[in-house]
Amino acid sequence: MKFPNIGRLTSLQTISKVCVRNERGCDVKQLRNLNKLRGSLEISGLENVKSKEEALQANLAIKERLTDLRLSWQDFRRRNSEVEAEVLEGMCPPVGLERLEIYFYRGSRYPDWMVGEQNGGPKDLQELKFRGCSQRGPAPKLVDAFPHLHVLHLVDCSWDALPCNMEHLSLLKKLCIWDCCNIRSLPTLPQSLEEFLLVGCNPKFTKSCETVRHENWKKIEHIPTKHFEADSDDYDEIESLDSNGIAPQEL
């Protein structure tokens, strides 16, 4: 529901979702003084933020009690890739964030705080999810920015390759690639991986990962739990089952 002028509730500690709108009292700067927020927060409607300067007014970096953050774009009709890149740059999360999700981002590049080109950003991030992100080329390099990453989900993204330096994510335990149809090969993966899921991707790529002695198979041979599905089911439903302790099929 619409909840204008939420920024007046300066003692607010918990709110599950804030939707940014082009309406009075519903802009992103309503978050500026909500510095007691803790736990999980979703910020949607980011297509309505027009610049990095406007995004910085959310003051996300100083909301030290946030542990789980989702940043989401929605309206696909009003999109500008350069503006989106600037907005994501300005939405830098707090250092102590543990889980970050980026939904439907179509910016021209990834922010410096995400690729390790500036100080700040959530250095101790444990889990990262990209969903519906649309950029050409490979996924962004994450090692320098998120060296403590444990879980990485790539869902319905248009990248044609994973980051080439993934082997240096030495704490990564789980890698999920879901509906990423342009990926055709795997880079060298970290020896720390314990779980690998490949669902709804290119059939030849999936087959190569299952074929003994194929180069892609060699990259995941050391991973104890592997799960392959040619057809994609509902990602949210499967993720919910998995989070409740139902392990994927071991191959």
Secondary structure, 3 states (H helix, E strand, C coil): CCCCCHHHCCCCCCCCEEECCCCCCCCHHHHCCCCCCCEEEEEECHHHCCCHHHHHCCCHHHCCCEEEEEEECCCCCCCCHHHHHHHHHHCCCCCCCCEEEEECCCCCCCCHHHHCCCCCCCCCCCEEEEECCCCCCCCCCCCCCCCCCCEEEEECCCCCCCCCCHHHCCCCCEEEEECCCCCCCCCCCCCCCCEEEEECCCHHHHHHHHCCCCHHHHHHCCCCEEEEECCCCCHHHHHHHHHCCCCCCCC
